[in-house]
């Protein structure tokens, strides 16, 4: 328990501050709130807390200010310790403050506040209680924290009421993906309806709201921004972000809206880390790396390397880089890049030109129909390489491949039926029957359902004092959390991809089935 972990300094104002929303905070105040609530800021690795007479060192995230003083700043008495009331009205008394233990001090100034936070001294030079940590942080983080402390108690969390939480979902608009959008919409609605039937989260019901994608990634981002602000969205789940990954991700960071389980094959997990977006399973990049690991372990012709075959003009740069980099890491020979024209697609000419490269392994990044044409033309040439497909192929297409490719088609998948528990499948089927969920897009439904379950778990772990920062901290504590439908997910302060790796399956054309080739392949 810490006491007086954070206290605002005295500054005169001509009017009484009124309650406002998170949107009214400046960028600096928002960063300061993050430090106050979770003990991490723009330079969070540098925030340390020192506790007790022996100055035990712990990360600042282990002892955030809000842990004792609460989001309101009024303090939460515990075990006989009464944390200071940090609200503006309590700490701006012109005659100073007298604490229950008799300690007195004048109002805080900026300098006095810095000393309280970093040295554990009040404005009169008195030592604060031993349970009050002394914090070590950068001048930037300290300034951000102080900026927020001037506003504590004035703001309320966007989209959170005493009896409700507003959750948003992005779905594809009308068009080829509209049926996918309807499936995701129905699945998330069913899951949260079940949560509400059980009383919600700490007696708060979930208000689920939907927004559609638009004709361009810029327009989609604009739609989502307006949606969040107009509908006062607290957090999002199962959002369809494919094609607008960067734009939506940046928006979540800017507006400080946690997003769990974006539906995309391109998770953005590089540096700098976006703290607000939590992905479920590996995208194409990590699935490609898992395929390379499999290739390295199972090929008898590693020294000859492989070909990366991709269409011209496609957005596959990161996948190609992942293939080349992973090959270098595991020592699987050279990766030769070859591209082809999609319009018009000439499978015969492509098969002939690639066969002349004398490589027995091909990593293919094209479409299902292009792959099937390549299979058939390669068979005519009696060229039967092993073909690797990051992200899989449509079942109907792959089973139409010529018989000579039996056990020669290798696919990576981010999840497998082996991840599914009987209990979770029974639960999902029960919900599907009760709410008459669509029969199509089952894989996407399972992902959306899992994302919603992970968000619900994060909301539960956040406690009654709900905030975006508390939710992020709760999600970061999830370790090997099992939905029973996808691989276990683990997050952390520096990890936003819940399950990093893939399964590899081999196509059995005789039995028209996929055979799992070994266990989960982890990617580091």
Backbone torsions as a table, in degrees:
resi	resn	phi	psi	omega
1	UNK	NA	130.2	176.7
2	UNK	-113.8	151.0	-178.6
3	UNK	-123.9	135.4	-179.3
4	UNK	55.8	43.6	179.8
5	UNK	-64.3	-33.8	-179.5
6	UNK	-144.7	129.5	178.1
7	UNK	-136.7	133.9	179.3
8	UNK	-75.5	149.5	178.8
9	UNK	-90.1	164.2	-176.3
10	UNK	-77.8	128.2	173.3
11	UNK	-145.8	131.9	-175.4
12	UNK	-77.8	137.8	175.0
13	UNK	-127.8	150.5	-176.4
14	UNK	-84.7	-18.5	-179.4
15	UNK	-131.6	157.8	177.3
16	UNK	-78.1	131.7	-178.8
17	UNK	-68.6	138.3	177.7
18	UNK	-104.0	161.1	179.4
19	UNK	-65.2	133.4	179.7
20	UNK	-133.7	179.3	-177.8
21	UNK	-100.9	170.8	177.5
22	UNK	-54.9	-32.6	-177.6
23	UNK	-63.7	-21.1	-177.5
24	UNK	-82.0	-9.5	178.8
25	UNK	-75.4	144.7	174.4
26	UNK	-75.4	164.5	177.1
27	UNK	-55.4	-40.5	179.1
28	UNK	-65.1	-42.1	179.6
29	UNK	-65.9	-34.8	177.1
30	UNK	-65.7	-40.4	176.9
31	UNK	-64.7	-39.3	178.5
32	UNK	-64.4	-37.9	177.8
33	UNK	-63.3	-38.5	178.1
34	UNK	-59.8	-42.3	178.1
35	UNK	-65.0	-44.6	-177.9
36	UNK	-61.2	-41.9	-173.0
37	UNK	-82.7	-41.4	-173.5
38	UNK	-121.1	-1.5	177.5
39	UNK	75.5	19.2	178.7
40	UNK	-134.3	140.5	-178.6
41	UNK	-134.4	-154.2	-178.1
42	UNK	-64.1	-25.2	177.0
43	UNK	-126.5	51.4	-168.9
44	UNK	-61.3	-25.6	179.4
45	UNK	-65.8	-17.9	-178.1
46	UNK	-93.9	-4.1	-178.6
47	UNK	-86.2	119.1	178.0
48	UNK	-126.4	154.4	177.1
49	UNK	-123.8	138.9	179.1
50	UNK	-118.5	124.8	-170.1
51	UNK	-120.0	139.2	172.7
52	UNK	76.7	175.9	-179.1
53	UNK	-64.9	-26.9	179.6
54	UNK	-88.3	1.0	177.1
55	UNK	52.0	55.8	176.4
56	UNK	-66.0	129.3	-176.8
57	UNK	-92.9	129.2	175.4
58	UNK	-138.2	159.5	175.3
59	UNK	-62.1	146.7	177.9
60	UNK	-57.5	-30.9	-179.8
61	UNK	-65.9	-18.7	178.6
62	UNK	-78.3	-21.8	-178.3
63	UNK	-136.4	64.1	178.8
64	UNK	-71.1	155.4	-179.6
65	UNK	-55.5	-43.0	-176.0
66	UNK	-65.3	-16.1	179.9
67	UNK	-58.2	-34.2	178.7
68	UNK	-111.5	-37.6	-174.7
69	UNK	-87.2	-12.3	178.3
70	UNK	73.8	167.0	179.6
71	UNK	-65.1	-29.2	-179.1
72	UNK	-78.6	-17.9	-177.0
73	UNK	84.2	1.3	-175.2
74	UNK	-86.3	-9.6	176.8
75	UNK	88.1	151.6	179.7
76	UNK	-128.1	96.4	-178.7
77	UNK	-55.0	136.8	-177.9
78	UNK	-156.5	134.0	175.9
79	UNK	53.2	38.8	177.5
80	UNK	81.3	-3.1	178.7
81	UNK	-99.5	130.4	-179.1
82	UNK	-112.5	102.4	178.9
83	UNK	-62.9	150.2	-178.6
84	UNK	-65.0	147.4	173.9
85	UNK	-80.2	116.7	-175.6
86	UNK	-98.3	8.4	-180.0
87	UNK	-68.4	156.3	-176.2
88	UNK	-57.8	-44.2	-177.6
89	UNK	-62.0	-35.4	-176.0
90	UNK	-76.8	-32.0	-171.6
91	UNK	-106.0	3.9	179.1
92	UNK	-109.6	26.3	176.2
93	UNK	-69.0	125.7	-175.7
94	UNK	-64.0	-21.3	-179.4
95	UNK	-96.8	11.0	175.8
96	UNK	88.1	-163.8	-172.9
97	UNK	-132.5	138.7	171.6
98	UNK	-116.6	121.9	-177.1
99	UNK	-88.2	161.7	-178.5
100	UNK	-55.8	-28.4	180.0
101	UNK	-85.8	5.7	177.6
102	UNK	93.8	-9.0	179.5
103	UNK	-67.5	133.1	-179.3
104	UNK	-121.7	150.2	174.1
105	UNK	-160.2	155.5	177.0
106	UNK	-74.7	175.4	178.6
107	UNK	-59.7	155.8	-179.6
108	UNK	-78.8	142.2	167.2
109	UNK	-107.3	174.5	178.6
110	UNK	-58.4	-47.0	-178.5
111	UNK	-64.7	-41.0	179.3
112	UNK	-63.9	-37.2	178.0
113	UNK	-64.7	-42.2	177.5
114	UNK	-59.8	-39.8	179.6
115	UNK	-68.5	-36.3	178.3
116	UNK	-64.6	-42.0	-177.3
117	UNK	-72.9	-41.7	-172.0
118	UNK	-97.0	-23.6	-176.9
119	UNK	-123.5	-7.6	178.7
120	UNK	74.0	32.9	179.8
121	UNK	-118.4	141.0	176.2
122	UNK	-88.7	177.4	-175.8
123	UNK	-61.1	-20.0	178.0
124	UNK	-91.0	0.9	-178.8
125	UNK	87.2	4.5	177.9
126	UNK	-74.8	146.3	174.9
127	UNK	-73.4	136.7	172.3
128	UNK	-74.1	166.1	-178.4
129	UNK	-57.5	153.1	-176.2
130	UNK	-61.4	-24.5	-179.5
131	UNK	-76.8	-8.8	177.4
132	UNK	-82.0	115.3	179.3
133	UNK	-68.5	156.3	167.2
134	UNK	-104.8	130.7	-173.7
135	UNK	-103.2	140.2	172.2
136	UNK	-111.8	119.9	-179.5
137	UNK	-150.6	167.0	179.7
138	UNK	-70.1	161.1	177.1
139	UNK	-62.5	-33.0	178.0
140	UNK	-64.9	-49.4	179.7
141	UNK	-63.9	-38.2	179.3
142	UNK	-63.5	-43.0	178.3
143	UNK	-64.4	-39.9	178.3
144	UNK	-63.4	-43.2	-179.5
145	UNK	-61.9	-45.9	-179.9
146	UNK	-63.1	-38.5	178.3
147	UNK	-59.5	-40.6	178.9
148	UNK	-72.2	-36.9	-178.0
149	UNK	-61.6	-23.9	175.2
150	UNK	-67.6	-20.7	-174.0
151	UNK	-110.0	-3.8	-172.5
152	UNK	-58.7	139.1	-177.8
153	UNK	88.8	-11.4	-178.8
154	UNK	-92.6	-21.9	-172.9
155	UNK	-106.7	152.8	170.8
156	UNK	-122.0	155.1	-176.5
157	UNK	-72.8	132.9	177.4
158	UNK	-60.1	131.8	172.9
159	UNK	77.1	10.9	179.4
160	UNK	-121.8	120.5	175.3
161	UNK	-118.3	175.4	179.9
162	UNK	-63.3	-26.0	-175.2
163	UNK	-124.5	9.3	-176.1
164	UNK	-156.9	155.1	173.4
165	UNK	-133.1	129.3	179.4
166	UNK	-90.8	119.2	179.5
167	UNK	-116.9	136.0	-178.2
168	UNK	-112.6	152.9	177.3
169	UNK	-136.5	133.8	174.7
170	UNK	-97.4	128.2	179.7
171	UNK	-126.1	152.9	177.7
172	UNK	-62.6	144.1	179.2
173	UNK	-77.7	-176.5	179.2
174	UNK	-57.8	140.4	-178.0
175	UNK	142.7	-159.0	-176.8
176	UNK	-59.0	-28.7	-176.7
177	UNK	-100.7	9.5	-176.4
178	UNK	-62.5	-35.6	179.4
179	UNK	-67.7	-33.4	174.4
180	UNK	-63.7	-43.8	178.5
181	UNK	-59.5	-41.7	179.1
182	UNK	-64.8	-37.8	179.6
183	UNK	-66.3	-44.3	179.0
184	UNK	-65.0	-41.8	-180.0
185	UNK	-61.3	-45.4	-179.4
186	UNK	-65.6	-40.5	-176.8
187	UNK	-67.8	-47.9	179.8
188	UNK	-66.2	-37.0	178.0
189	UNK	-61.4	-41.2	-179.4
190	UNK	-65.6	-45.1	-178.7
191	UNK	-61.6	-46.7	-177.7
192	UNK	-73.6	-26.4	173.2
193	UNK	-63.8	-38.8	176.7
194	UNK	-65.1	-41.4	177.5
195	UNK	-60.7	-44.0	-179.4
196	UNK	-66.2	-34.6	178.2
197	UNK	-63.0	-28.6	-179.6
198	UNK	-90.3	8.7	176.8
199	UNK	105.4	0.7	179.3
200	UNK	77.8	-155.0	179.6
201	UNK	-110.7	109.2	-175.7
202	UNK	50.9	48.6	177.7
203	UNK	66.2	13.8	172.2
204	UNK	-101.7	124.0	176.6
205	UNK	-81.3	151.7	178.8
206	UNK	-88.5	120.9	171.2
207	UNK	-95.7	106.4	-176.6
208	UNK	-93.5	128.5	-177.3
209	UNK	-129.9	149.8	-174.2
210	UNK	-124.2	147.3	174.4
211	UNK	-135.8	144.6	-177.6
212	UNK	-96.9	152.5	171.8
213	UNK	-68.9	171.1	-178.5
214	UNK	-126.1	-170.4	-172.9
215	UNK	-74.3	-17.5	178.7
216	UNK	-139.8	162.2	-179.8
217	UNK	-65.5	-34.1	178.2
218	UNK	-66.8	-42.1	179.2
219	UNK	-67.4	-36.1	176.9
220	UNK	-61.7	-45.8	178.9
221	UNK	-60.9	-39.4	178.8
222	UNK	-64.6	-43.1	177.1
223	UNK	-58.9	-46.0	-176.3
224	UNK	-67.4	-40.1	178.0
225	UNK	-59.1	-49.4	-178.9
226	UNK	-62.8	-39.4	179.0
227	UNK	-61.0	-48.4	-179.0
228	UNK	-61.8	-44.6	-176.7
229	UNK	-73.0	-42.6	-177.9
230	UNK	-72.6	-41.1	-176.8
231	UNK	-92.2	-0.2	178.3
232	UNK	52.9	63.3	-177.5
233	UNK	-84.0	126.8	178.9
234	UNK	-81.8	-46.9	-177.8
235	UNK	-149.9	167.0	-179.4
236	UNK	-131.4	154.8	178.8
237	UNK	-144.3	152.7	172.3
238	UNK	53.7	33.7	-175.0
239	UNK	-78.1	133.0	176.4
240	UNK	-81.0	107.0	-177.0
241	UNK	-114.6	1.3	-177.6
242	UNK	-55.3	127.9	-178.8
243	UNK	92.8	-17.7	179.5
244	UNK	-134.8	33.6	-175.0
245	UNK	-56.7	-52.2	-175.7
246	UNK	-65.2	-41.2	-177.1
247	UNK	-66.0	-45.1	-179.5
248	UNK	-69.6	-41.2	179.1
249	UNK	-60.5	-45.2	178.9
250	UNK	-62.7	-37.5	179.9
251	UNK	-66.2	-40.8	177.6
252	UNK	-60.7	-41.1	179.1
253	UNK	-66.1	-43.3	-178.5
254	UNK	-64.9	-44.4	-176.4
255	UNK	-89.9	-3.0	179.4
256	UNK	57.2	53.1	178.5
257	UNK	-113.8	113.4	176.9
258	UNK	-63.7	138.6	178.5
259	UNK	-128.8	121.0	-179.1
260	UNK	-110.5	123.7	172.2
261	UNK	75.5	51.4	173.5
262	UNK	-58.9	139.2	177.9
263	UNK	-89.2	98.7	-177.1
264	UNK	-158.8	154.0	173.8
265	UNK	-95.4	4.1	-176.3
266	UNK	-129.1	69.7	176.6
267	UNK	-60.8	138.0	178.0
268	UNK	-100.0	95.9	-173.3
269	UNK	-119.9	14.5	179.8
270	UNK	-80.4	-172.6	179.8
271	UNK	-99.4	143.6	-0.4
272	UNK	-74.1	147.2	-176.8
273	UNK	-69.6	132.1	172.8
274	UNK	-86.5	110.8	-173.1
275	UNK	-73.3	-12.4	-171.5
276	UNK	-97.5	-8.4	-175.3
277	UNK	-116.1	122.5	-178.1
278	UNK	-115.1	113.6	-179.7
279	UNK	-89.5	155.5	-178.5
280	UNK	-89.8	-61.7	-172.3
281	UNK	-129.3	171.0	-175.9
282	UNK	-64.0	145.4	172.5
283	UNK	-91.0	-164.3	-176.3
284	UNK	-62.1	-36.1	-177.0
285	UNK	-60.2	-52.3	-178.2
286	UNK	-72.0	-31.3	175.1
287	UNK	-65.2	-36.5	176.0
288	UNK	-63.7	-42.2	179.0
289	UNK	-62.3	-40.4	178.7
290	UNK	-63.2	-38.7	177.1
291	UNK	-63.0	-40.0	177.9
292	UNK	-63.0	-42.1	178.0
293	UNK	-59.5	-42.2	178.5
294	UNK	-64.7	-44.7	178.6
295	UNK	-57.5	-43.9	-178.0
296	UNK	-64.8	-32.9	-177.3
297	UNK	-84.1	-23.6	-169.5
298	UNK	-117.5	-10.2	-178.5
299	UNK	-83.8	141.9	175.5
300	UNK	-94.6	4.6	-174.3
301	UNK	-135.2	47.4	-175.6
302	UNK	-62.6	-38.5	-174.4
303	UNK	-63.0	-22.6	-180.0
304	UNK	-82.2	-10.9	176.5
305	UNK	69.9	-155.0	-175.6
306	UNK	-150.9	169.2	177.0
307	UNK	-110.5	136.9	170.3
308	UNK	-102.0	113.7	-175.3
309	UNK	-108.1	121.8	-175.6
310	UNK	-146.0	154.7	179.4
311	UNK	-75.5	148.9	175.8
312	UNK	-67.9	143.5	176.1
313	UNK	79.4	0.0	178.7
314	UNK	-80.6	160.6	-179.2
315	UNK	-95.3	67.6	-175.8
316	UNK	-115.6	16.1	-174.6
317	UNK	-58.7	-45.3	-177.4
318	UNK	-67.9	-33.6	178.4
319	UNK	-68.2	-44.2	177.8
320	UNK	-60.4	-45.5	179.0
321	UNK	-60.8	-38.4	178.9
322	UNK	-65.4	-42.2	179.0
323	UNK	-61.9	-48.1	-178.1
324	UNK	-64.8	-44.4	-178.1
325	UNK	-64.6	-44.4	-178.7
326	UNK	-67.5	-35.2	177.0
327	UNK	-62.9	-41.1	177.5
328	UNK	-63.7	-40.2	-178.2
329	UNK	-64.2	-41.5	-173.6
330	UNK	-99.3	-3.3	175.7
331	UNK	70.9	59.0	-177.0
332	UNK	-113.3	29.9	179.1
333	UNK	83.6	-167.0	-175.8
334	UNK	-91.6	152.9	174.5
335	UNK	-111.7	116.6	179.2
336	UNK	-100.4	126.2	-177.9
337	UNK	-89.2	132.8	177.0
338	UNK	-138.3	135.8	-178.3
339	UNK	-119.8	162.3	-179.4
340	UNK	-141.1	161.9	179.5
341	UNK	-88.0	134.1	-178.3
342	UNK	-85.1	-34.1	-176.0
343	UNK	-122.7	109.7	-7.5
344	UNK	-82.2	148.6	179.6
345	UNK	-85.3	127.8	-179.1
346	UNK	-118.5	91.6	-177.4
347	UNK	-62.6	-36.4	-178.2
348	UNK	-65.5	-48.0	-179.3
349	UNK	-65.1	-38.0	-179.4
350	UNK	-66.4	-46.2	179.7
351	UNK	-59.8	-41.0	-179.6
352	UNK	-64.7	-46.3	-176.8
353	UNK	-67.6	-40.0	-179.3
354	UNK	-72.5	-34.4	179.0
355	UNK	-62.2	-31.4	-179.1
356	UNK	-71.5	-10.3	177.6
357	UNK	-78.3	-9.5	177.2
358	UNK	57.1	42.0	174.1
359	UNK	-111.6	141.5	-177.5
360	UNK	-102.2	7.5	178.3
361	UNK	-137.3	130.7	-179.2
362	UNK	-130.2	124.9	173.5
363	UNK	-96.8	113.7	-169.7
364	UNK	-105.5	129.5	-177.4
365	UNK	-116.0	16.8	-178.6
366	UNK	-90.6	-164.5	-176.7
367	UNK	-86.7	169.9	178.7
368	UNK	-60.7	-46.7	-177.5
369	UNK	-65.7	-37.6	177.7
370	UNK	-65.6	-40.2	178.9
371	UNK	-62.9	-43.8	-178.5
372	UNK	-63.6	-40.7	177.0
373	UNK	-62.6	-42.0	179.1
374	UNK	-62.3	-42.9	177.8
375	UNK	-54.0	-52.1	-173.1
376	UNK	-65.4	-40.8	-179.5
377	UNK	-72.5	-34.9	177.7
378	UNK	-65.1	-39.6	179.6
379	UNK	-62.2	-37.7	178.1
380	UNK	-62.7	-31.5	179.8
381	UNK	-86.5	-1.8	-174.8
382	UNK	58.1	33.0	174.1
383	UNK	-106.5	112.8	-173.1
384	UNK	-126.0	75.7	177.3
385	UNK	-77.2	167.7	168.6
386	UNK	-83.8	127.1	-178.3
387	UNK	-109.0	131.9	-177.2
388	UNK	-112.2	135.0	-174.8
389	UNK	-127.6	101.1	173.3
390	UNK	-64.9	127.4	176.8
391	UNK	88.2	-4.7	172.3
392	UNK	88.0	175.2	176.2
393	UNK	-133.0	156.0	176.0
394	UNK	-61.1	136.4	-174.6
395	UNK	-58.1	-43.4	-177.9
396	UNK	-63.1	-38.5	179.8
397	UNK	-68.1	-47.1	-173.1
398	UNK	-66.2	-32.7	-178.8
399	UNK	-77.1	-9.5	176.3
400	UNK	-89.1	2.2	179.1
401	UNK	-65.9	151.3	178.4
402	UNK	-57.9	146.3	-176.9
403	UNK	-56.4	-26.8	-178.2
404	UNK	-64.4	-15.7	179.5
405	UNK	-92.1	12.9	177.4
406	UNK	-58.0	128.0	-177.9
407	UNK	63.9	16.0	178.8
408	UNK	-109.3	-0.9	-179.7
409	UNK	-110.2	118.1	-173.0
410	UNK	-119.3	127.3	-172.3
411	UNK	-125.0	141.4	173.3
412	UNK	-102.1	142.9	-179.8
413	UNK	-137.2	141.9	-177.3
414	UNK	-77.8	-13.1	178.3
415	UNK	-149.7	168.5	-174.6
416	UNK	-147.2	156.3	173.9
417	UNK	-56.0	-23.0	179.1
418	UNK	-67.0	-17.4	177.0
419	UNK	-79.4	-14.7	-169.8
420	UNK	-90.8	125.0	176.3
421	UNK	-87.3	152.2	-179.7
422	UNK	-60.5	-38.7	-178.9
423	UNK	-65.4	-44.7	-178.6
424	UNK	-66.5	-40.9	178.9
425	UNK	-64.8	-41.1	177.7
426	UNK	-62.0	-41.8	178.5
427	UNK	-62.4	-47.1	-178.4
428	UNK	-63.2	-43.4	179.8
429	UNK	-63.1	-36.2	177.4
430	UNK	-64.7	-43.2	177.5
431	UNK	-65.6	-42.0	-179.9
432	UNK	-60.1	-40.8	179.9
433	UNK	-71.4	-42.7	-177.4
434	UNK	-64.5	-38.8	-175.9
435	UNK	-104.2	9.1	176.4
436	UNK	52.4	53.3	-179.3
437	UNK	-67.8	151.7	179.8
438	UNK	-58.4	152.8	-179.8
439	UNK	-85.9	-13.3	-177.9
440	UNK	-99.5	172.1	178.2
441	UNK	54.1	41.9	-176.4
442	UNK	-63.2	-40.5	-179.5
443	UNK	-60.3	-43.7	178.6
444	UNK	-67.2	-35.3	177.1
445	UNK	-63.4	-41.1	179.4
446	UNK	-64.3	-38.6	177.5
447	UNK	-65.7	-45.6	179.9
448	UNK	-63.3	-42.3	179.2
449	UNK	-62.2	-42.9	179.5
450	UNK	-65.5	-41.6	178.9
451	UNK	-60.4	-43.0	179.6
452	UNK	-64.4	-39.5	178.8
453	UNK	-65.3	-38.6	178.9
454	UNK	-66.8	-41.4	176.8
455	UNK	-62.0	-43.3	178.8
456	UNK	-59.9	-42.9	178.1
457	UNK	-61.7	-42.9	177.4
458	UNK	-61.8	-40.5	178.1
459	UNK	-64.0	-40.8	178.1
460	UNK	-64.0	-44.8	-178.2
461	UNK	-70.3	-19.5	179.4
462	UNK	-70.6	-24.5	-178.6
463	UNK	84.7	-176.9	-177.0
464	UNK	-69.7	-29.6	-178.5
465	UNK	-82.8	73.1	-168.8
466	UNK	-81.4	134.0	173.8
467	UNK	-151.6	163.8	176.7
468	UNK	-61.1	-41.2	-179.6
469	UNK	-65.4	-40.5	177.5
470	UNK	-64.5	-39.0	178.8
471	UNK	-64.9	-42.9	178.3
472	UNK	-60.9	-44.5	179.7
473	UNK	-62.6	-39.0	179.6
474	UNK	-66.5	-42.9	178.5
475	UNK	-64.7	-36.5	179.1
476	UNK	-65.7	-19.0	178.9
477	UNK	-88.1	-7.3	-179.8
478	UNK	-68.6	128.4	-178.6
479	UNK	-133.6	117.3	-178.5
480	UNK	53.8	41.5	179.2
481	UNK	-74.3	131.1	-173.8
482	UNK	-110.8	122.4	170.9
483	UNK	-88.3	-17.3	-177.5
484	UNK	82.5	4.8	-178.6
485	UNK	-123.2	-26.0	179.4
486	UNK	-131.8	171.8	177.9
487	UNK	-58.1	152.2	178.1
488	UNK	-56.2	143.2	-178.5
489	UNK	-111.7	143.0	177.6
490	UNK	-134.4	129.6	175.5
491	UNK	-119.9	171.8	177.9
492	UNK	-169.5	175.2	-179.5
493	UNK	-55.4	-28.5	-179.3
494	UNK	-118.2	21.4	-177.5
495	UNK	-137.4	123.9	179.9
496	UNK	-124.7	7.0	173.8
497	UNK	-110.5	112.4	-170.8
498	UNK	-63.4	-38.2	-177.1
499	UNK	-137.2	105.3	-173.3
500	UNK	-103.8	105.2	-178.9
501	UNK	155.5	-165.4	-178.9
502	UNK	-164.2	162.3	169.0
503	UNK	-96.6	152.1	174.1
504	UNK	-117.0	131.2	178.5
505	UNK	-123.7	148.7	177.7
506	UNK	-111.7	139.6	-176.4
507	UNK	-85.9	120.1	173.6
508	UNK	-95.1	101.2	-176.4
509	UNK	-72.6	-27.2	179.2
510	UNK	-65.4	-45.8	-177.0
511	UNK	-95.5	-2.7	-177.3
512	UNK	50.9	59.0	179.7
513	UNK	-148.2	164.9	176.3
514	UNK	-103.3	129.4	-178.3
515	UNK	-109.9	120.6	-179.7
516	UNK	-67.9	126.0	-175.9
517	UNK	-98.8	79.2	178.9
518	UNK	90.8	-170.9	-175.6
519	UNK	-89.8	-177.0	178.7
520	UNK	-54.2	132.4	177.6
521	UNK	-101.9	110.0	-177.1
522	UNK	-79.9	141.9	178.3
523	UNK	-117.9	130.4	178.5
524	UNK	-102.8	NA	NA
